[in-house]
Amino acid sequence: MATFKEMLQASMKSKDTEEWLDVYFTRPIGLVFTLLWKKLGVHPTVITVLGMILGAAAGWMFWHTELEYNIYGILLMMLSNFCDSTDGQLARLTGKKTLVGRVLDGFSADVTFFCVYFALSMRMMFQNMPGTDMHWGIWIWVMAFMAGIMSHSPQCLLSDYYRQIHLYFLLGKEGSELDKSEEQWKIFKSLPKSSWFFRAFYFNYAKYCATQERRTRSFQRMMSVAKEKYGNPLAMPADIKETFLAGSRPLMKYTNLLTFNMRAIALYIGCVIDMPWLYLLFEIIVMNIMYIYMHREHESLCRKTIKMIEEDNR
């Protein structure tokens, strides 16, 4: 029988793509819950839905200005994050990984933060702007839109894509969830109209993949050049592949910083000190600076890799 440490290692994707806070805090606690859910025969999707409910409840708590409610919100948000960790661990340990489950996992996070942005906007709408006697009014909704739709969404979208790219070249196709929009459109078109749920699912997932591809033009060209020269991007010579991974590895910390942990910590601090607008400002300014840097560096890495492929005479 595998030890707890061995099961913990098996439940992770790779050391390259795991954040230290997850490795030493979220994942171990999540695995304890995972073993409980596994023993009870609970399906990973049920855990995902539970996490969504807990996240929505956390948002409601952040609506209030009282410290007690905000502490409850933090605890609920942490439980929601444990569920987010648990469903993936349970899926990997039980072999119940599905595309629908993975996408639902991302949707759960979207619902959680939608509730958070809505709650923060309602909380601050009739509060005064710092240093003035004017209410935030509609401007807090504008700020929440900039933080959520214009910042949070693209940050997570690209972070997830870069993580899957790294896993693709590190572990191969089986170890990654790197999908192409072209393939998803084919699945969508092959489904009968009576399969309305799966048609809607693949339609939206294909659009999601297409958005990732549009924002990574240099990577798309790199994949095309590698496929043309070697027949398969994974057939690239080991030295070129390792050079790409060496350049990608330092960027993995940004894919983690731009997803949950740092975002959640900023949210907790902003709510506890009753200045949640600082959290929105943090997303708009600080996290976007990291996002722009990550995107620029990855595209530059892909252009360098293209040059290496084109100059390879083996």
C-alpha positions in Angstrom: 0.0 0.0 0.0 1.3 3.5 -1.0 2.3 5.8 1.8 0.7 9.3 2.3 3.9 10.9 0.8 3.7 8.6 -2.3 0.0 9.3 -2.8 0.7 13.1 -2.4 3.4 12.9 -5.1 1.1 10.9 -7.4 -1.7 13.4 -7.0 0.4 16.3 -8.3 1.0 17.2 -11.9 4.7 18.0 -11.6 7.2 19.9 -9.3 7.7 22.5 -12.0 4.1 23.6 -12.0 3.2 23.4 -8.3 3.4 26.4 -6.0 5.1 26.0 -2.6 2.0 27.0 -0.7 0.0 24.3 -2.5 2.8 21.7 -2.1 3.2 22.2 1.7 -0.3 23.4 2.7 -3.2 23.0 0.2 -2.3 19.7 -1.4 -1.6 17.7 1.8 -4.8 19.0 3.5 -6.6 18.3 0.2 -5.3 14.8 0.1 -6.7 14.1 3.6 -10.1 15.1 2.3 -9.5 13.2 -1.0 -8.9 9.9 0.9 -12.1 10.5 2.9 -14.2 11.2 -0.3 -12.6 8.2 -2.0 -13.6 6.0 1.0 -17.1 7.3 0.8 -17.3 6.8 -3.0 -17.9 10.5 -3.8 -17.4 11.5 -7.4 -14.9 14.3 -8.2 -17.7 16.4 -9.8 -19.7 16.4 -6.6 -16.6 18.0 -4.9 -16.4 20.6 -7.6 -20.0 21.6 -7.1 -19.5 21.7 -3.3 -16.5 24.0 -3.9 -18.6 26.3 -6.1 -21.3 26.6 -3.3 -18.7 27.3 -0.7 -17.1 29.9 -2.9 -20.4 31.6 -3.5 -21.1 31.6 0.2 -17.7 33.2 0.8 -18.6 36.0 -1.6 -21.8 36.7 0.4 -19.7 36.9 3.6 -17.4 39.5 2.0 -20.5 41.6 1.3 -20.5 42.6 5.0 -18.1 45.0 6.6 -18.0 43.3 10.0 -14.7 41.5 10.7 -16.5 38.4 11.9 -18.2 37.9 8.6 -15.0 38.5 6.7 -13.2 35.8 8.8 -16.0 33.4 7.9 -15.6 34.4 4.3 -11.9 33.6 4.4 -12.6 30.2 6.0 -15.2 29.4 3.4 -12.9 30.5 0.6 -10.1 28.3 1.9 -12.5 25.3 2.1 -13.6 26.1 -1.5 -9.9 26.0 -2.5 -9.4 22.7 -0.7 -12.3 21.3 -2.8 -10.7 22.7 -5.9 -7.5 20.8 -4.9 -9.4 17.7 -3.8 -11.4 17.2 -7.0 -8.3 17.2 -9.1 -6.4 14.9 -6.7 -9.4 12.5 -6.5 -9.7 12.4 -10.3 -6.0 11.6 -10.7 -6.0 9.0 -8.0 -9.2 7.2 -9.1 -8.6 7.5 -12.8 -11.9 9.6 -13.2 -10.3 12.5 -15.1 -12.7 13.9 -17.7 -12.6 17.0 -19.9 -16.1 18.0 -18.6 -14.8 17.7 -15.0 -11.8 19.8 -15.7 -13.8 22.5 -17.4 -16.4 22.4 -14.6 -13.5 22.9 -12.2 -12.6 26.2 -14.0 -16.2 27.2 -14.1 -16.5 26.7 -10.4 -13.6 29.2 -9.8 -15.3 31.7 -12.2 -18.6 31.4 -10.2 -16.7 31.9 -6.9 -15.0 35.1 -8.1 -18.1 36.4 -9.8 -19.8 36.3 -6.5 -16.8 37.9 -4.8 -16.7 40.8 -7.3 -20.5 41.3 -7.0 -20.4 41.2 -3.2 -17.5 43.7 -3.0 -19.2 46.1 -5.4 -22.4 46.0 -3.4 -20.4 46.4 -0.2 -18.6 49.5 -1.4 -21.2 51.1 -3.6 -22.4 53.5 -0.9 -19.1 53.9 0.8 -17.0 57.0 0.3 -14.0 57.0 -2.0 -10.8 57.3 0.0 -10.1 61.0 0.9 -13.4 62.2 -0.4 -17.1 62.6 0.6 -18.3 61.0 -2.6 -19.7 57.5 -2.8 -18.1 55.0 -5.1 -21.4 54.5 -6.9 -21.1 53.1 -10.4 -17.3 53.5 -10.4 -16.8 50.6 -8.1 -18.7 48.4 -10.7 -16.4 49.8 -13.4 -13.4 48.9 -11.2 -14.7 45.4 -10.5 -15.3 44.9 -14.3 -11.7 46.0 -15.0 -10.4 43.7 -12.3 -12.6 40.7 -13.1 -13.3 40.6 -16.8 -10.3 42.6 -18.2 -7.7 41.4 -15.7 -8.5 38.2 -13.8 -10.0 36.4 -16.7 -7.1 36.7 -19.2 -4.6 36.2 -16.4 -6.0 32.8 -15.5 -6.7 31.9 -19.1 -3.1 32.4 -20.2 -1.6 31.0 -17.0 -3.5 27.7 -17.4 -2.4 27.5 -21.1 1.3 28.1 -20.3 1.1 25.5 -17.5 -0.3 23.0 -20.0 2.3 23.8 -22.6 5.1 23.2 -20.0 3.5 19.9 -19.0 3.2 18.9 -22.7 6.9 19.2 -23.3 7.8 17.8 -19.9 5.5 14.8 -19.6 4.1 14.4 -23.1 0.5 14.4 -24.3 -0.7 12.1 -21.6 0.6 14.3 -18.9 -0.9 17.5 -20.2 -4.3 19.0 -21.0 -3.2 21.0 -23.9 -6.1 21.0 -26.4 -6.5 22.5 -29.9 -9.6 24.5 -30.8 -9.6 22.9 -34.2 -10.1 19.4 -32.7 -12.8 20.7 -30.3 -14.7 22.3 -33.2 -14.6 18.9 -35.0 -16.1 17.2 -32.0 -18.8 19.9 -31.7 -19.8 19.4 -35.4 -19.8 15.7 -35.1 -22.4 15.7 -32.3 -26.1 15.3 -33.1 -28.3 18.2 -32.3 -30.1 16.1 -29.7 -26.9 16.2 -27.6 -27.6 19.8 -26.7 -25.5 19.7 -23.5 -22.4 18.4 -25.1 -22.8 20.6 -28.1 -23.0 23.6 -25.8 -20.0 22.3 -23.9 -17.7 21.8 -26.8 -18.9 25.0 -28.5 -17.8 27.0 -25.5 -14.6 25.0 -24.9 -13.6 25.4 -28.5 -14.0 29.2 -28.1 -11.9 29.1 -24.9 -9.1 27.2 -26.7 -9.3 29.6 -29.7 -8.9 32.6 -27.3 -5.8 31.0 -25.8 -4.3 30.4 -29.3 -5.0 34.0 -30.5 -3.0 35.3 -27.5 0.0 33.1 -28.2 0.9 33.7 -31.8 4.6 32.9 -31.4 3.8 29.6 -29.7 1.4 28.6 -32.4 4.0 29.3 -35.0 6.6 27.3 -33.0 4.3 24.3 -32.9 3.6 24.7 -36.7 7.4 24.9 -37.5 8.2 21.9 -35.2 5.4 19.8 -36.7 6.6 20.6 -40.3 10.2 19.8 -39.5 9.9 16.8 -37.2 6.4 15.5 -37.9 5.4 16.0 -34.2 6.4 18.9 -31.8 7.3 16.2 -29.2 9.8 14.8 -31.7 12.0 17.9 -31.3 15.6 17.0 -30.5 16.1 16.6 -26.7 18.5 19.6 -26.5 16.0 22.0 -28.1 13.2 20.7 -26.0 15.2 21.0 -22.8 16.2 24.6 -23.7 12.6 25.4 -24.2 11.7 23.9 -20.8 14.6 25.7 -19.1 13.2 29.0 -20.4 9.6 28.0 -19.5 10.4 26.8 -16.0 11.0 30.3 -14.4 7.7 31.5 -15.8 5.7 28.7 -14.0 5.9 30.8 -10.8 4.0 33.5 -12.5 1.3 31.0 -13.7 0.8 30.2 -10.1 0.9 33.7 -8.8 -1.7 34.8 -11.3 -4.2 32.1 -10.4 -5.4 31.7 -6.8 -3.1 32.0 -3.9 -1.7 35.5 -4.2 -5.1 36.8 -5.5 -6.8 35.2 -2.4 -4.3 36.7 0.0 -4.8 40.2 -1.4 -8.5 39.7 -1.2 -8.3 38.6 2.5 -6.2 41.5 3.5 -8.3 44.0 1.6 -11.5 42.8 3.3 -10.1 42.4 6.8 -8.8 46.0 6.8 -12.1 47.1 5.2 -10.4 48.5 2.1 -11.5 45.9 -0.5 -10.9 48.4 -3.3 -7.2 47.8 -2.7 -7.7 44.2 -3.8 -9.3 45.3 -7.1 -6.5 47.8 -7.6 -3.9 45.1 -6.9 -5.4 43.0 -9.7 -5.6 45.8 -12.2 -2.0 47.1 -11.6 0.3 44.6 -9.9 -1.1 41.4 -11.4 -1.4 42.9 -14.9 2.3 43.9 -14.8 3.2 40.3 -14.0 0.8 39.1 -16.7 2.3 41.3 -19.4 5.8 40.2 -18.3 4.9 36.5 -18.4 3.3 36.9 -21.8 6.2 38.8 -23.3 8.8 36.4 -22.0 7.0 33.3 -23.2 6.4 34.7 -26.7 10.1 35.7 -26.8 11.1 32.1 -25.7 9.0 30.7 -28.5 10.6 32.9 -31.1 14.1 31.8 -29.9 12.9 28.2 -30.1 11.7 28.7 -33.7 15.1 30.0 -34.6 16.8 26.9 -33.0 14.4 24.6 -35.0 15.0 26.4 -38.3 18.8 26.3 -37.7 18.8 22.6 -36.8 20.5 20.6 -39.6 20.2 17.1 -38.0 
